[in-house]
Amino acid sequence: MIEFSQVTVTYPDASRPVLSDVSLQIDEGELCLVAGPTGAGKSTFLGAVNGLVPHFTGGRLSGRVVVGGFDTAAHPPRELASVVGVVGQDPLAGFVTDTVEEELAYAMEQLAVPPDVMRKRVEETLDLLGIAELRNRPLRTLSGGQQQRVAIGSVLTAHPSVVVLDEPTSALDPTAAEDVLAAITRLVHDLGTTVIVAEHRMERVAQYADRLLYLPGDGSVRSGPPAEILATSPIAPPIAELGRLAGWSPLPLSVRDARRVAGPLRARLAELSVVGRSLSVTGSALDVRGVVVRYGDVLAVRGVDLRVGPGEVVALMGRNGSGKSSLLWAVQGSGPRSAGKVDVGGVDPASLKPRVARQRVALVPQTPADLLYLDSVDAECAQADTESEVPAGTARALLDRLAPGIAGEAHPGDLSEGQRLALVLAIQLASAPPVVLLDEPTRGLDYHAKRRFAAALRELASQGHAVVLATHDVEFVATVADRVVVLADGEVVADGPTKQVVVASPAFAPQVAKILAPERWLTVDEVAEALA
C-alpha cells in the first residue's frame, strides 16, 4: 500500500537531512505506530505519505514515495485526497464547517460525490464511530474525544485507503483515548484501512500496532514488530521498560499480558517497601476559595476550593470538559470568574496588571504557540529574560534542558509541536514565579523530554514554588505529582496523595500500578530503586 524507496528529505539551510535513505513498505490493513524523540522527523514522515512534503512544506525530496499506486512526486496532495486522509494534532483547527453532519459531508462535496452516496456514507460513518447522537451538534460544543472522532469521520467519508493521524490522543483523557483507539482499530480490522499513527504516548497505542516505525533522530527509520523494536529502543513505554528490567521475553505490550508473567516480580516486591516522595507542606502559596466559572448558561466550575503549599506539585485530572482549564485561567486572573477568591501571597492576580500578574502566577496554555510572536527562538528567549528581569541566557538554558539542539535562528513556527511547547515552558518558567500553572504541558513531548521536564518541575518545587498542572498524562502524574485533585462536572470529587488517588482509579492508574496491583507501585524507577 505504501512504499518508500531511498527517500531523503532535506530542508533549506538544514545541516543534515530529516529523513535519510529511507526504504520500507507498509502493507494494506496494517496499523503502524510512528515513534521517536521530539524533532526526529515524525511529522515529515507523515507529510511525505500524502505529498505535503515537499509540495507544501518546501525542501527537497529524493527517492520515491508511492501510495496506493500514486507517486507523490507527480501527484500533489489535492490529487491524493481520495487515497490518503489526514487528521492533525488539533481537530478543531482543521474543521471548516459548523456542525458534525456538515463536516462529515464537506470532503465528499469537494470530491463531487453524488448526493445519494454522500447521505449513505454519512450515516455509515456516524454508526461506525458511534457519534450518531452528535449529528446536529455544533463542533465547538463537543468534547475533545468527540471532536477527534468527528475529525476521523470527516476523512473516512471519502473512503481513503490510508488514514494518517498525528498525535490523535494527546489532548484526550484516558477514557476518551480508548474510545478513539477502538474506532481506529475497527477501521483496520473491519475495513482493511491502512492506518499510520504518530504518538508520543506509546503506552496507549503499542498494544494495538502491527508495526512500529522508530525514528531515532539521525534520519533513519527502524521498522519491525513493536515488541522487537521496543526491546532495544531508547524510548519505550513504561510497560516495556518494566519488562526489560524484569527480563521478560518476549516483551509484553498489554497490561493483561504483563500481569500473566509478573507473578514472581509481584511476589518479590511484596517483601519490599515502596520508595516514595515525602513532602511536608507548611503555609499556602495558592489559596482558592469558592471559585465559580460560568459561560452563559454553562456552569464550568462549581465553587471549587483548592489550597497548594510551597514546594507542592498538584495534578488536576478529570475527563475532557470537567473544568480543569477554566479553573486554571480563573486562578491566573485572565479568565472569567463569576464568584470566589484567589490569594497568591496576599494578592488576587485578577486585580493586578497582566505583566505584574505573570510574575506571581505563570500559565502555560494548551495552545502554547499563542504566546510566541517573534521571528526566532533566540529572540523569544532574550525577550523572556528581559521581561522577567533575569540574567541573559536563563530562558535558553531552560530550553536546552527541556529540548536540546533547537537552533537559535529557527522560526518558532517551523518547530515541531513538542519543541514549541518546550520553548513556551522555558519562557514562562524563566521568571520562576511563586505559582506555576500548566495546562496539558506534556503534549508533543517524548519520554526523555518528559523526564527532563519532570526534573525541572521538581527543582522548581524544591525552591518553594507551587506547581499545578492539568493533564491527562497519567504516567507523568505518577512521576512528578505529590497530590492529585480529580474534577468532574466542575466539582472536586477526589483530593489526596498521588498513590492513594490514582491506584484506586482504573482510568487514571499508570501501567506499572495496573501490572503490579494490589501493591502500590507507580513507576519503573520506583521498582528499580527498590530492587537495587
N, C-alpha and C positions, 0 to 999 in steps of 0.2 A: 504493500500500500504506500509506504514512504521509503524512499531510498536517498541517502546522502552518499555521494561519490567524491572523495578527496576534496571536501568542502573547506575552504579557508575564507574567513571574513575579517577584513581589516578596515578600521575606521580612519578617517583623515587625522593626521597628527598623532595617531596612536603609536606607541613604541613597539608593540607586538600585536599579532592577530588575536582576536577574541576567540575565534574557532580556527584550529589549525589542522588541515589534512584529515578531516573527519569523514570516515566511511562507516556506514551502518545501514541496517534495514529494520523496519518495523512492519510486522505482518498485520493483515486485516483482523479486526476484532481483538486487538491487544490493548491492555491498559498499561501505559508506560508512565512511570514516575520519573520526573527530571529533578535532580537534586544537586547541590553543590554550594560552596561558600557564596556569600553576598558578593556580587560583581563578577562572578565566574563566567558569565555568558549565557545564563539560562534564558533570559528574555530574548537575546539574539538568536539562540537556537529555535525558540518558539516562533520568532518572527520570520525565520528562514523557511518554516514549513508552509506559511501561506503567502510568502512573497513580500511581506512588509520589509524584510531585509533582502536586498538593498533598495527596493523600489521606493520606499517611503523614508527609511532611516538614512539613506546615503551609505557611503563606504563602498568597498569593492568585495564582491563575492566571486571566488574562482571555484571551479568544480561544478557539480550538478546536483540540484535537489529536484527530485521527481516525486510528485504526489498524485496518486490516482491516475498515472499516465501523463500528467501535465508537468512540463519542465517550467519551474517557477521563473527562470530567467526570461522565458519567452511569453509568459502569461502573468500580467500584473495582478494584484490582489482582487480587483473587481471581477476578473475573469475566473478566479478560483473560489468566489463566494459560495457557489453551489457545491463545492467539493470540501472546503475547509471552513468550519465555523469556529470563531474565536470569542472567548469570554475573558475579559480583562479582570484586573485586580479589583476595580471599583465598578460594580454593576450599574450603580446609579449614574455614573459619569457616561456610560455607554447607551443609556436609554434615550430614545428620540421621540417618543410619544407620551401620552398622559396616563393611559390605563393599561392593564395587563393584556386584555384581548387585542388592543390596538398594537401593542408592542410585539405580540406573537405574530401578527399578520404583516408587520412592516417589511421584513426581509422578503417575504413572498411577493409583496406588491412591487418591490424593486426588481424581482426576477420575472415579473409578468406571469405569475401563476394564475390560472383561471379561478374565478371567484368560488365555484362549487368545490374545487380542490382545496382552496385556501380554507374554507369553512371546515371541511373534513379534517384537515391537518391540525387546525387549531384545537378542535375537540379532542383529537387523539393525543396531542401534546399536553393539554390540560389534565387528561386522565393519567398519562404516563408519569407525570411529575407530581401528581396529587395536589394540584392547585386549582381545581375546577371552581371551588368556592370563592376564589380571588378574581374571577373573570372580570368583574366591573370595578375592581378596586383601583384607586389612583396609585401609581407606582411609588410615590413618595410616602405613602402611608404604610407601606409594607415593612416587615421586619427584615433584618439582614439576610436571614436564611430564605425568606420568601423572595426577596429581590434576586438572590443568587439563582434560585430555581427558575424564576422568570427569565433571567438573562440566558440561562442554558436553553430554556424552551424557545427563546427568540431565534437562536441559531438552529435548533433542531427542526423547526418547521420548514426550513429549506432543504431538509433531508441530506445533510452533508455526509460524506463518507468518513471524515475526520473531524473530531472536536478537540480544540486546544484550550486548556484552561490555565490561567496564570493565578496562582495563589487563591483557589476557589474557597478555601475555608478560613483564610487568615483573619477575617473580621467576624467570624461566627462563633457562637457559644457551642460547647461540645455536642449538645443535642441537635442543634440546627446543622452542625457539620456532619453528623451521622446521617441526617435526612438527605443532605446534598450528595454525600458519597453513595448512599443507597440508590439515588437516582442515576448517578454516574455509572455504577456497576451494572445497573439494569440496562443501560444503553449498550454496554459491552456484551453482556450475556444474552440479552433478548433480541437486540437489533443487529449485533455484529459490528457496531460502530468502533472505529479505532479512536481511542481517547489518549491524549497526552496531557499530563498534569504536572505543572511545576509547583512544588510545595515545600516550604521550609519546615513545616510541622510534619515531618516524615512519619511520626508515630501514628498520625491519623490515616495515612494512605498506604503505607508499605505493605500491610497485610493483604490489600486488595490488588496490588500491582502484579502484572505478569512479567514486567521487565523494568529494571532500574537503569536509567541513564545518568551516570555520575560525572559531573564536570569538576575536576579538581582545581581549575583556575589557570592551567598552563596552556589552554587551547585544545586539549584533547578531550575525548568523551569515552568513558568506560561503559560498556553495555553488557548486561547479563542478568541472570536471575537475582532478585533482590537479596535473598539470603547470602548468595555467593559474594556479591559486591559489598554488602554491609559487614561481612566478616573481617574486612581489612580496611574499609574506607575511614578516613579521619573524621568524617561527620556521620553520625549514626543516631537513631532514636534511642531513648532510654532502654527499651526492651532489648535492643541489640547490644548495647553497652553492658547491660546486666548479663546477657548470655555470654559475652566474651569474657567477662570477669569470672563467671561460674564455669567456663569451659564447656558450655553446651554445644553439641554438634549433632545434626545440623542446627543452625541458628533459628530459633522460633521467631515468628513475626507477629503473632497474635497473643493476647493475654491468655486465651484458652490453651494454646499450645505450650506457652511458657509455664503455666501452672502445672501442666502434666509432667514436666521434668524438674520442677522447682522443689519437690518434696524434701530431698536431702538438704538443700540450701535453707529452706524454711526451718527445718529441724535444728540445723546448726545455729541459725540466727536467733532462734527462740532462747538459746542459752546465753545470748549476749545482750548487752544494754544498748538501746538506741542512743546514738550520739547526736544530740541536737543543740540548737542555739538556746541560750538562756538570756533573757532580757528583763531587766528591772527598770520599769518606766516610772519616773517621778516628774510631776508637773505636767503641763499641757502646752504643746506647740500650736495645736489647732483645736478649737472648740466650736462645734457646730450644734446649734440648738433649734429644733423645730423648723428646719428648712422645708419650704414648700415651693415647688416649681409648677406653674400652670401654663399651658399653651392653648389659649381659647378654652374649649370645653374639656380638654385633655389634662388630667392631673398626673404629671410625670413623676414628681417626688412628693411624698405624703408625710410631712412632718418628721424628717429624719434627724436623729441625734447621732453625732459622731465625735469622739474625742481621740486625738492622736498625740502621743507623747514625743518628746525629743528623742531622736535615735530610733524611732519605731517605723517599720515598713508594714503598711497595711494594704492588703489587696481587696479591691471591690470586685465581686463576682456576681453573676446572675445572667439569665438569658438575655438575648437581644431585646431591647426595648424596656428593660427593667428600671431604667432611670439613672444608670451609672454616669453617663456623660453629662446629663442635665445637672446632676449633683455636683460634679467637678466644676462645671462652668459657674454654677451659683456660688460655690465656695470661693473661686478665684475672683469673682466680682464682675466679670464681663458678661456673664449670662443672666437671664431673668431670675428673679427671686420674688415670689409672691408674699412670702412670710418667712420669719425665722431670723436668727442672728448667727454671724460668723466672727470669731475672735482669733486673731493672729497677733500675739504679742500685745494685746490690749487694744488692737485696732481692727476695724472691719475693712477688708480690702476694697469692698464696693464703695467706700467713702473716699478712697484715695484716687489721685490721678493715675492713669494707666501705667506710666513709666515708674512711678513710685510703688504701685501695687505689685509690679513684676519683680521688684527687689525683695518683696516679702513672700509672695506666692508665685511660683513659676508653673505654667501649664503648657504641656506639650499635647496638642490636639491629635485626633485620629488622622487628620489630613495635614501632616507636617509641612507639606510644600506651601501651604497658605502663609507660612511665616518667612518664606525665602523670597527676596526681591532684588538681590544684587546679581551681578553677572559672573561671579566666580566664587569658588569655595573660600579662597584666601580673603576676599573682600567681606564675605559673610562673617568669617571668624574674627577679622580685625574690627568690624563694626560691633560685634558682640563684646569684644574686650573693651572697646571704648564706652559703650552704653553701660556695661556692668562695672566699669571703673576698676578693672583688674589688670595685672601685668600683661603686656603684649605676648601672645603665644599661648595664653591659657586655654582658649576655646580650641585652638588647633591641637594642643596636646591631648585634650579630652577626645577629640575626633579620632586621633591616631590610636588611642586606646580602644575605641569602640569599633572602628572600621579602618584598619591600617591601609596605606597605599593609595588613598584618594589624591589625585593630582590637584595642587592648589589652584591651577589655572582653569580647571574643569568648570563648566557651567552647571549650576545646581540642577537645571532641567535635564541635563544629559546623564545624571546619576541614576543608578538603579533605585528602586523603592527603598531597599534597606539602607543604601548609602545616604539617601536624602534624610531618612529618619535619623540616622546616626549624626548627621550634620546638625539637624534641629536640636537633638538632645544635647550636643556639645554647646550650642549657642545658649540654650536655656539653662544649662547647668553651670555655665561659666561663672555666674554671679553667686552660685551656691546659696540660694535663698533659704530662709528657715523652713519653708514648706514647699515641697515639690509635688506637683500633681501630674500624673502621666495617664493618657488615655490610649489604650492599646499600644504600649510602647515597643512591643516586640514584633510587630508586623514587618515582614521583609527581612528579619534578622536570622541568620543561620545559628546553629548551636554554639559555635565558637564565639560569635559576636554576642550571643545572649550570655555566655559565661563572663565575657569581659564587661558587659553591661551590668550584670548582677554584682560583679566585684566593685564597679563604680558606685552602684547604689549602696552597697554595704559600707563602702568607705564614707559616703555622704552621711549615712546613718551613724557611723561611729563618731562623726564630728558633731553629732547632735541635731542633724536635720531630720525633719519628719517627712516621710515619703508615702504618698497614697497613689496606687496605680489601679486603674480599672482595666481588667484584662480577662480574656477567655483562655489564656495560655496556662493551663493547669500545671504543666511541667515547670514553667518559670516561677509560678507562685510557690511550688514546692521547694524551689531552690532559694528564693530570696525573701519571702514574706514571713513576718513574725506572727501576723494575725490576719484572719480572713473575715470580711463582712459580706454577707450574701444579701442582695436586694431582689425583691420580687414585686412587681406592680408598684414600684416606687416606695416600698417599705422595707425595713431591715427585718429579715426572717432568721438570720443566724449571725452571731458575732462571737468569735473565740479564737484560741490559738490555732495555727495552721493545721497541725496534726489532727486536732480534735474535729475541726470542721470538714476538711477535705476527705479524710479517711471515711467519715460517716456518709459521704455523698457519692453515689455511683457515678453521677455526671461529672463531678469536679475532682475525683480521685486521680492522681497521676498513675502511670503504668506500673511503677515499682510497687506502689501501695496495693494495686489490684493483684499483682502477681504474688506478693508476699503476705497478703492478708491471712489471718487476722492480726499479724504483727504490724506495728505502726512504723514502717519504713517508707520514706518518701522519695529518696533519690539514690542513684547509683553511688554517689560519693559517700553517703552515709553508710551504705553497705560495705564499700571498700575500706572505709576507715575502721569500722567495727571488726571486719575480718583481719585487718592488719594488726 
